[in-house]
Amino acid sequence: MVALVERDEQIQQLDSLLGDCLARRGRVALLEGPIGTGRTALLRGLAERAERSGFRCLRASCSPAEQELPYGVADQLLRDVPRPDDPDDPSGRLLGGLAAAADVPDAGPASPHAVRTHHEIVLALLGHAQREPLLITVDDLRYADVPSLHLLLHLVRRLESAPVLVVLADEPVPRPRHLTFLAELFRRPELHRLRVGPLSPAGTARAASGASGAPPAPAADLHAISGGNPLLLDALAEDVRAAGGPRAEGYGLAFLGCLHRGDPATPAVARALAVMGEDAGPAELWRLVSLKPEDGERALGALNAARLLDGGRFRHPVARDAVLDDLAPAERAELHRRAARLLHDQGAAAIRVARHLVHGDHAQEPWAAAVLSEAAEHALLDGRTEEGARFLRLAHRGLSDERERAAVRTRLAGAEWQTAPASAARHLAPLVTAALGGRLGLADGLALVGRLLWFGRGEEAVRVLDRLRAEARAEGGGLRDAEVWLAYAHPPLARDRRTPVLAGEKAFAVPALGGDPQLHAAAILADGLIRRRSHVVAGRAEQVLRDLPLHPRNPWTVEAALLAVQVLLRADRLDAAAAWCEAPSGEGRDSETEGGGTRAAFFAAARAEVALRAGDLPSALREAREALARLSPKSWGVAIGYPLGTRVLAATRAGEHDEAARCLALSVPEAMFKSRHGLHYLYARGHHHLASGHAHAALADFLSCGELIRGWGLDTAGPVPWRTDAAEAWLRLGNRDQARRLVREQLARTDGRGPALRVLAAASPAGRRLPLLTEAVDLAEASGDRYEQARVLADLSRVHAAGNRRRARLLLRQALHVANMCGMRPLARELLSVQADLGGAEAMADGLEGIASLTDSERRVASLAVVGNTNREIAAKLYITPSTVEQHLTRIYRKLGIRRRKELPADLWAGLRKTG
């Protein structure tokens, strides 16, 4: 058995005592060891060996419930004395004598009557031992009744030449009631003390291996979790074989079994540790379960000695959970309530007190709401959103003041919105009532407006806005930041669309007194977008993204971050936008609810848009799918148009038309079309219609975008380039005049010139297309938009096809390379058909012929230039001067028939590998 591993020395000593007994030398053994370390197994094994050697075994096992029962232990021992045929049976007289001694009132164990009874019983036992040697074992001695201990002492004093072996087993820490017994026992020369303890790591490995010869898990793990305690190890080894780790029904029950074998203080200390946590001090533990310090210290020492604990800590969470589950729900809740009061009285941190209040479901203390509110603040700042929400829910229940309840409910709605916006919607109606009743402050009222608009509850948002505007006017102020944000995000609700100028030199100005800094940042960025000053406020956009972790619970953080990404995209700073979107990408990946949290979902949507703008369609699709998976459609509210539109547009450009159609079949809230997210959705749907051959439907969507933008006063901002795309739809319908008119309107603006020039070239006579497309390709390369770059290169190839087929093939290969690299399958298929018309094999032959004419030095320079290295970088890598690099490039351009670096064939590197 596991309990007997590493017990050879003790077994040999016990067997030696059996031999002494047979030689008529009486012996007493005290077997000492912590809980669960194998004392009982040693006694059982000793009894089996003794019986085989002819011994009569008298056994007793003590119990806490019987420790006040006089002669309870003696009664167990004497019942095993055999009854001879003589009706005057000695054992009957012995039991009768015990009963008589126990019934004598006020007769202590040292009274004359008790002493006579003890003497008669001992003489009878010694007489029996002359016929048959005796082994007397008493397990868990600490629970023995005092009269039985006196009887045992009377026997021990007369063992010198009797064939009797008395073996007592107990924990090594004595009990006060047994000190007299132990003091006399320790003076006896017949006494032998044997100690047992937990298994060593090597013993643990041997015990766990059992008959199979191999442990079920690494021995170090088994020893760390069991501590070498044999009872725990038995259960743990079986758990590992059955389930791969500790189980409540195995290891957990074994742990409880060990606890309840100790005195009542032992499980009490374990419960205190399980409730208070391992950081609690001894004084806190003893007070929680009303223990005297000396009793608590003794119990804690016993738990550590038995290796049930490791320095006062549970060895595995299953053990702690087992202790807590062993408590009745009401008892467990009461312990947490007592812990909360105890910690609060000691001035402990709010987070510790609040956790006990939550576990105890208790907020009736006068101080509870304040503590819970403070703890929620810390939890939300640390990113523990669900825990913060639990604190706020309990605080809200414990408050009676309506204004305070409304303030806490506002924070609770914000906390729940961070992980599952749909669950936060239930707070909106009560908060609207509170706002209209004047029980919400300005900041909370504006946050409520944002939430209402998120869920498309525009009418309620207007009512709350009107109330806030009236209050602001009465106080001589205004809602400047909110109005600026509304003018861009929800234009129909903006009171004054002629927004104040916030950008330029005032971009980093502080918000108005009492204003929200994140709302102020959102207003600055919105103003920059409205006035087409993205380059001016790009620095502020990066600051917003850089400071994002500093405002985890601010209701405007996500909105400001998304506007910051929009600003960077409008400023053609794709690399910066991508970098800042990746920085917080790990946030919320393992959040408690809805797959990762609202912020993580929005940043996935932002990464999708950045990838789409860069022409990386696989990444755009992956991130858009992730964004939609993280939050349910209901949780996305009107903002679902943002990731959904990106996914539809990316799928359309990638040729995944079925996926785009499935996305468009999803139900979206009607209120979405009154926000900027509706524009994003309409724009994507128009492109899907255009790619599917439904030019009229596409034109309707693009023109609807234009009507909304102009109706909202955002034509200057141009959230989407609807004119260019409507012009392309007109071209599909054969109306070049309408197409040219819209394109010229777009070119009168400062944004979107590259795509507009490409469409204008398509609507222009063949002789005018080349300069337009040449400028368009430069703009596409400068913006980093590879999708637009591929389309312009393809159009340029078609223009050159009529006169310079070699040049056309070169441009076509570049376009095809970009299309394949970005996953633009429809465009790639179209280009392959064009390549066939131009002569694909001939194109490759031309390219390889030119490459073959390059010298080795020119090839090295070309191979570095084609992958984007500058002249200075090429010079450093090849250990030549920049001027030498320039001379090489000049000769390379001449041999390949091109004029500049950007015209180097995209497959040049592959060609160099084949020829060199």
N, C-alpha and C positions, 0 to 999 in steps of 0.2 A: 504493500500500500504506500501511497505518497507519504502518509504520516510517519512511516517507519524508515524512510530514506535518511541517511546520516544519523541513525539512532543506534549504531552498533555498540558504541561505548556504553550507553545506558542499558541496553539489553544484556550485555555481558555482565554489567554490575548487578543487575536484578537477578540474573541467573546464578551469579555467585552467591547472592543472599539466599536464594532457594537452597543452594548446596549447604550453606551454613545452617540453615534451618533443619535440614535432614540430619545434620550432624549434631542436633540438639543444642544449637546456639541461636537463641531468639534474636530477631533483628527488626528494626524499624527503618523504613525508608521514606523520605520526604521528596517527592517528585515535583519540582517547581518549573513552571514555564508559562509564558503569556497565553492569552486566549487563542485557541485554534492551532496550537503548535504541536499537538499530538500526544498530550498527556493521557487522554482517554484511550487512545489506540495502544499506547504502551501498556496500560493497565489490562486491557483486553488480551493483548498478546501474552502478557505474563500469566494471566489466569489460565489461558489455554495450555501453556507449557506446564504450569503447576499441576493441573488436573491430569495431564499425561504422566506426571511423575508421582501420582498418588495423593496429592493434596486435596483437602476439602476447601473449597473457596467460598468465603463469606463476603458479599459485596454490598456496598451502599453508594448511592449517588445523591449528593445533597442538592437542595433546591431552595431558591430564595423564598418560595411560598411556605416552606416547612421549617424555616430556621427558628421559628418561635414555638415549634411543637416539641414538648419535652420528650426526649428519648426517641425522636423520629428516626435518627440514623441508627441507633442501637436496635430499634425494632426491625429495620431492614436487614441488619447483619444476623440477628438471632433467628430469623425465620428460615435461614438457610442451614441451620444446625439440624442434622438428621434426627428423626424420632426413632428410638429403639423400640423393640416389641414390648418392653416393660411398660405397663400403663402409667407407672410413675415416671413419665418421660421428663428428662432434665430440661429439654428445650421448652416444654410447656410450663415448667416451673419458672424458667428464666423469663419468658414473656409475661407470665403472671406477676413476677416480681417487678418487672419494669412498669407494668400497669399500676401496681400498688404504689410504687415509689412516685409515679407521676401524679397519683390521685391524692397524695398527702398534702394538705394545704400548708402553705408557707414553709415547706421543707425544701431547702436549697440543696444543690448538688453536694455540698459538704456537710450536710446534716447527718446525725448518727444513723437515721433510718436509710438515707441514700447510700451512705458508706457501707452499711451492712449489705444492702442490695447489690451494690457494685462488687463487693467481695464475693458474695455467693455466685454471681454470674461469672466472674473471672475464674473462680475455682472450677466451675462447671466446664468452662471453655478449655482450661488447661488440662482438665481430666480427659476431655474428648481428644485433645491434641496428643495425649499419650497413645491413643489408639490410631489416630489419623492426623498427620500434620495439617496445620491450618494456614491458609493464606487469607488475610483480611485486607480488603482494599476499600478505600473511601475516596471518592472523586469529588472535586469542587469543595474542598474542606472548608472554605470560607463561609459556606452557608450551613455548616453543621450547628446543631443546637448545643447549648452549653452543657446540659446534663450528659449528653452522649460523649462530649469531649472529656468530661471527668471520668466517665467509665473507661474510655480509651486510655487515659493516663494511668488508671488503676491497673489495667492490663499491662501496659508498657513497663511499669515498675517491677513486674514479676516475670519478665521474658527471658531472664539471663540464661536459663538452661531448658527452656521450653521450645519444642519444635513449632514455633509460630513466627510467621513473617507478616508484619503490618506495613502496608504501603499506603501513604497518604499523598494525594495529588492536589495541587493548588497553584494559584498565581504566586509570583515571588513577592508581591507586596502584601504584608500582613494586615489584618483588620484589627481595630482596637479591642474588640470583644474577645479576640483570640490571643492576645499578647501573653496572658498568664499561661495558657496552654502551651504556646510555642516556647516561652522562656524555659519551662520545665522540660519540654521535649528536647530542646537544644542541649540540655545538660546531660542527657542520657548517653552513655558510651555506646549503646546499641544503635544509635541514630546514624544513618548515612543520607546525605543530601545529594540529590542528583538534579542537574539542571538540563532543560531542553529549550531550544530556541528555534527561530525560523531557519529555513534551509538556506544554504549558501547558493550563489549562482550556479555552481557546478551541480550541487544537489538538486536544484530546481530543474536543470536540464535533464538529469537522470530520471527524476521522478516523472516529468512530463512525457518522456519518451515512452515509458511503459513497455508494453509487449511489442509495440510496433518498431521499437528501436530508434525512432526519429521523433523529435519533438514536433508538435503541430505548428509551432511558430518559433521565431528566433528566441533563444533562451534568455537573452537580455530583456526582450520585451515581456516575456512571461514573468521574469523575476521582478521587473520594475512594477508591473501591475499587481502581482500577488504579494510582493515583498518577501517571498519565500515562505509565507504562511501556508501550511499544507492544506487546510480546508479550502482556502481561496484558490489555491493552485489546482486542486482536484476539479473544482467547478470551472475555472478558467480554461483548463486544458480541454474539457468537454465542449465549452462554448466555442473555442477556436476551431475545433474539429467540425462542429456542426454549423457554425455561422461566420467563422472568420474573425470573431472578436467577442469581447465580453457582452453578455446578455443580462437583462433584468431577471429573467427566470433562472439563471444559473449563477453567475458571479454575484449579481445583486442579492439574491436570496441567501447565498453563502455568507455574504458580508453581514446581512441582518442576523443570520444565525449566530455568527461570532459576537455581534453586539449584545444580543439578548442572553448570551452565556455569561456576560459580565454582570456586575452589580447595577442597580438602577441608574447610577450616575453615568455609567458608560454610554448607553444610548442617548441619555440627555445631552452629554457633551457632543456626541456626533450630530444630534439634531441642531444644537446651537451652531456648530460649524457649518452645517448644510444651509441653515437659514442666513446666518450673518456673513458667510463668506470667509475665505482664508485670510483676509487682511484684518479680521477682527482681533482685538487684543483679548488676553485672558479675562480681564475684569469684565469686559462686555459679554463674553460667553457665559461666565458664571451668573451674572445678573439676569441674563435673558431667561435661563432655565432655573433660577432660584437655587443655585447650588452654593454651598460654602466653598471658599477658595481651596481649602485643603482637600475637599472631596473632588472638586473639579480638577485640580492638579493631579490627584491620584488616578482619576479616570483617564485623563489625557495621557498620562505616562503609560497606562496600561494599553491604550490604543496604539501608541507609538511602539511600545515594546513588542506587541503582537504583529507589528507591521501592517495593521489595518490602515494606519495613517503614516505618512512620510513627513516627519517634522511638523505635525499638525495639519497636514494637507491630505485631501483624498487622493488616492493613487490613480483613480479613473473616474470620469463623470458618472459612469453607471453606479458607482458606489454612492455618490452624493444623491443621485436621483432615487436610488432605492431607499435611502434614509427619509427623503422628503415624501416619497409615495407611501411609506409606512405610517405616515401621520394621517389622521382623519382630516378632511378638508377644513372643518371648522377650527381644529387644533392648529393646523398649519397656518391658516389666516391669522389666528390670534398671535402666534409666535411672530409673524411678520409685523403685526401692529405694535406688539411690545418692542420689537427691534427698532421700529421707526421712532417710537417715543424715546427710547433709550438713546439712540444716536442723536436725535434732535436736542435732547437735554444736554448732551455732551458737546454740542456745537459741531457735529460732523458735517461733511460736505453735503450740499443739497441733493446731489445725484444719488448718494447712498441712501439717504432718508427716503427720497421719492421712490426708489425701486421697491423698498419694503412697503410703502403705502400702496403701490400698485399691486404687489403680490397679495397684500392683505385686503385689497379692494376697500380702502378706508380713506376718506377725505373729510371726516367730521371734526378733526382737531382744528382749533382756531387758526393754527399756523400752517395747516396742510396746503391750502391753495397757493400761498406765497412760495412755499418750498417746491411744490410741483411746477409752478411757473418758472422759477429760477432754474430748476433742473432741466426743464424742457428747452430753455434758452441754450444751455451748455450742450445738450444732446444734439440740437439742430445745428449749432455751430460746428460740432465735430462730425457732422454727416450721419448721425444715428437718427434718421428721420422717423422711423417707425416707433422707436422708443420715445422720442420727443412727443409724438402724437399720442401715445398712451398716457404720458404725464398730463397732457393738456385735456384729454377726455375726462380723466379723473378730477382734475382741477375744476373743469366746467360743472361737473356734477356736484361738487362741494361748495359752490358759490351760490349766494342768494341775491346779491346785488345785480340788477339787470345790466347796468353799464359794464361792470366787471365781467359778467358772463359773456356779453357781446364782444368785448375785447379779446377774451380767451378763445371764443369761438372763431374769431377772425384768424388768430394764429393757428388754431387747429385746422381750419380749412386750408391755410397756406401749407401746413406740414403735410397734410394728406394729398394735396395737389402735387407735391414734389414726387410722390411715388405712384399715385393712382388718381388722376384728376376726377374720374367718374365718381369716386367715393366722396370727394369733397363737394360735389354738387348738392348733397342733401342739406348743407349748411346755408345755401344761398337764400332761400326764402326767409328763414329767421333773421338773417343778417340784413336783408332788405327792410324788413319790419323795423329792426333796430336802427338802421340808417335813417329811415324816414321819420323815426321817433326821436332823432337827435342823440342817439346813444352811441354813435360811432364817431371817432375823430376823423380829421381830414385824411390822414395817411391810410387809415383802415378803410375809409369810404372809397378812396381812389382804388385801393387794392380790390375792393368788392366790385367796382365798375369793371376792372380788368377781367375778373373771374366771370362776371355776367356776360361780357362780350365773348369770352372764350366759348361759352356754352350757347351762344346765339340768343341770349335773352335780352334783346336790344331794348324792348319797352321798359323793362325794369331798370336797365342801365341808365336810360334817359331820365327816369324819375329820380334815381339816386343822384345823377349828375346835376339835375336842376336844383335839388336840395343843397348839394355841395356848392354850386355856383352862388346860390342865394346867400348861404352862410359866409362864403368868401367875400362877396360884395359888402355884406353887413360889417365885416371886420376890416374893410378897406383894402382887401387883397384880391387875388385872382388865382386861377388854376392854369398859369402860363404853361408849365411843363406838360400838364395833362392835355391841354388843348393842342399843343404842337404835336404830341404823340398821336392823338386822335386824328389829326389832319392827315397823317400818313397811314396809320394802321386801320382806322375805322372812319374814313372821311365823312360819311353821312352824319355822324354824331358830333363833329367838330363845330363849336360855336362860331369861331372866326377862322376861316381858312387862310386869311392873310396873316400867316404866322410871323411872330417877331424874329428878327435875325439873331440867331444864337451862335452861329459859326464864326469863322475868322478869328480875330484876336480875342473874342470872348469864349472860345471853345472850351477853355478850361476854367471858366468862372464857376464859383460855388453856387449851389442852388439857393433859392429864396429861403428866408428864415423859416424853419420848420418843414422845409421841403425834403423829399426823398432823394438822396444822391443818385440812386440807380435810375429812378424815373427822370431825373434831370439829365443823366447821361443818355438815356433813351431819347429824350427830347432833342438834345444836341445832334445826335446821329440822325434822327428823323428829319430834322431841319436841314442837315447837310444833304440828305437824299432828295428832299423836296426841291431844294434850290440847286441841285446838281453840283454840289461842292464836296463830293466825296474825297477828292484829293486833299482838301483843306482839313477835313475832320478825320482823316485816316489815322493820324497819330492818336487821337482820342479813342478811336475804335480799338487800336491795339492796347491802349491802357485799360479799357473796359475788359478785354479778354484776359489781360495779364492779372487784373485784380479780381477775376471771377471767384477764386476760392475764398476771398475775404467776405463775400456776401452770399453765403449758401442759403439763407432763409429769406432773403429779401424777395418780395413778390415780383419785382421788376427785373431781377437778375437775368433770367432767361430771355426776356424780351430785349433787354439792352444788348445781350450777347449776340442775338440773331441779327439785330440791326447793325451791330459792329461787323459781322460777317458780310452783310449786304454792302456796307460801305467799302470794305476791302475789295469785294468783287467788282463793284462799280469803278473803283480806282485802278482796276486791272492789276491788283496785287494778289494774284492767285496763290503764289507760293506762301505769302504771309497768311492768307486765309486758311490754306491747308494746314500750315504749321499750328496755328492757334486752335483749329478744330480738332487736331489730333491730341493736343496737350491734355484736355480733360476727357479723352475718349474712354479712359479706364473707369471713370466715375460711374458708380451705380451698376457696374456689370453684374454684381451679385446682390443687388438690392432685394429687399424682402418681397416686394409685390410687383406684379405686372411686368416682370422680366427686366427690370433695370432702372426704372425711374424716369421722370419727365425730362430732366436735364439731359440724361444720357440719350433719350429718344430724340430730343431736339438736336443734339450735336451729331447724331447719326444722320439726321435729315440735312444738317448743314454740310456735313462731309459729302453727302450725296450730291448736293447742289454744286459744291466746289469741283468735285470730280466730273460732273456733267459739263460745267463751264470749261474745264480743261480738256474735254473730249475723252476722258477715261470712262467709257460706258460700262465695262464690267464692274468697276468699283462703284460707280454711281448706282447701278442696280443693286449691288450687294448692300450698300449702306441704306438705300431707300427701303429695301425689304426689312432690314434690321430695325429701322425707325418705326415702321408700321407693325412689326412684331412686338416691339417693346411696350407699346401702348395700344389699347383697344380703340376701335373707331370712336366709341362713345367718349373715351378719355381724351382723344385728340380734339373733339369739339370742332369749331370752325377752322382750326389750324390744320385739319387733316388735308386741306388743299395743298399744303406745303410739301409734305413727303409724297403724297399721292401724285401731284403734278410732276414732281421730279422723276418719279418712277415711270409714269406714263411717257414722258418725253424721252427718257433714257431707253426704255423698251422700244419705243418707236424708232429711234435712230439705230438701235442695235438689230432691228428687224424682228423683235419679239412682239409681233402685233397681237397675238392671242393674249399675252400677258397684259398688254396695254388695254385691250378690250375688257378683260376681267376687272382690271382696276377701275375703269370707267363705269362698269356695271354696279359698283358699290354705291350704296345710298349715302349722299352727303347732305348736311344741313343747308336749308335754303339761306340761312343767315350768312353762310360762308361767302356768298356772292356780294355781300356788303362790306367785305374786308379785303385786305391786300392778298390774303391767301386764295380768295376766289379768283383773282386775276391770274395767279400762278396756275391754277387748275384749268381755267378757260384757255389759256395760252397753250398748255400741253395738249388739251383735247383738240384744239385746232390743228396742231401738227399731226396728231394721230389721224384726223380726218383727211388731211392733205396727203399723208403717206398712203392712206387706204384708197385714194382715188375719189374722195368725196370733197371736191374743191368747194362746192357751194356751202356745205356744212362748215368747212374750215374757214371760209371767208366770213360766215356769220359769227363764228366764235372770235375771230380776230377783230372784227368791227365792233362786237360787243365789248371787247377789252377797251377799244378806243372810246366808246361811248361812256363807259364807266370812268375811265381815267379823266376824260375832259369834264364829265359831270362832277367829279370830285375836285376839280381844280389841280390835278396832278400832272397835267400835260407836260409841264416843264421837267418834272421829275422823271417821267417816262419809266414806270416800274417794269414794263415789258415793251420790247420794240415791235408793237403791233402793226405799225405802218409797213415795215419791211415784209412781214409775213403775209399781211393782207395783199400787198403788191404781188407776192409770189403766187398767192391764190388767184388773183386776177389774171396773171400770166397763164396759169393752167386753164383758165376759162377763156383765154384768147383775147382779153381786153388789155392791150399794151398801154393805151392812153391812161386808163385808171392806174395801172401799175406804175407808170412813170410819174404820174402826179403824186402818188403816195411816197414813192422813193425820194422825190425831190423835197417833199416836206421833211422826210427823215434826214436828208443830207443837210438841211438848213439847221439842224441841231448839232450838238457836239458829240453825241454818243451814238453808237451803233453804225458808224460810217462804213466799216468793212463789209458787213452783210448787205448794206444798202447799195454799195458800189457793185457787188456781185449781182444783185438782182437788177440793177440799172443796166449792167452790161448785157444781161439776158434779154432785157426789153429794148436794147438799142441795136442799130444796124451792125453788121459784122465788122465793118471797118472801125468802129468806135470802141470795140470791146477790149482790145489789148491794153490800152493805158488804164482803163478802169479796173481791170482785173489785176494788173501789175501793182497798182496802189492798194487794192484790196488784199492781196497776198501779204504785202508788207504789214498792213494793219493786223491781219490775222496772226502773223508770227509774233508781232509785238504784244498782242493781248494774251498769248498763250492758249488760244482756243484752237485746239487741233482739229476739231470737227469742222469748223469754218475753214481752217487751212486746207484740209483735204478737199473740201468742195470747191474752193477757189482754184487749187491746183488742177483739179479735174476739168474745170471750165477753161482754164488757160491751155491745157493740153488740147482741148477741142478747137480752140481758136487757132493754135499753131498747126493743127493737123492738115489744114488746107495748103500751107506753104512750106513749113519746116517740120517734116515728119520726125526727123531725128530729135529735134527739140520737143516735139509733142510726146514722143515716147519717153524721154527723160522726165518730163513733168508728170506723165502718167505713172511712171514707176514711183516717183515721190509720193504722189497722191495715194497710190495703192498701198505703199508701205505705211503711211499714216493711218489709212482706213483699217488695215489689218491690225496694226498695233493697238488701235483704240476700240476694236470690236464693232466697227461700222459695217456690218455684213451687207445690207442693201447697197450701200455705196460701193463696197468692194466688188460685189457681183456686177454692178453696172460698169465699173472700171475694167473688169476682166473682159467683158464683151467689147469694150472700146479698144482694149489692147489687142484683141484678136483682129479687129478691123485694121489696126495700125501695123500688125505683124509682130507678134510676141517674140518669136524666135529671133527675128532680125533685130529686135530691140536689145535682146540680151547679147547678141553677137556684137552689135555696135558698142555696147557698154564694155564688154570684155576686150574688144579690139583697142579701145581707148586706154583701158587700164593696162593692157599688155605693153603699150608704148611707154609707160612710165618707168623711170629708173628706180633702183632700190631706194635711194634717198627720197625721191618724190613719193614713192609708195608709203614710206613711213610717215611722211608729213600728211599725206592725204588720209591715211587711216586714223590719225589723231584729229584731223580737222573735221572729218565726216561725223565723229561722235561728239562734236561740240566744243573741243578745246580751242582756246584763244591762241593767237600767235605767240604771246609771251609764254603761255603754258606749254605749247609745243616746243618752243626753244629750250625751256628748262628741262623737259623730259628727254630731248634729243641732244642736249649739250651743244647747241648752236645758237647763233644770234637771232633776234627777231627779224632783222633785215634779211638774213638767209632764208628764214621761213617764208617771208613775203616773196622772195625771188622764186622759191620752189612753187608756191601757190600760183604765181603768174604763169609759169610753164605748164602746171597741171591744168589750169583753166583753158589754156590754148590747145593742149592735146585732147582735152575732153569736149572742146567746143562749147564751153560755158563761160559766163562772164563774172560770176561771183560765188562766194562760199556756199550760200544757201541753195545753189543749183547743183552742188555735188550730188551724184546719184545716191539714193538712200541705200542701195544694195552694194555700195562701193566696198565696204568691208568684206562682204561675202566674196566679191569678185577678186579682191586682193588675196584672200586665202586660197582660192582655186588656182590662181596663176602664180602665186609665190610660194 
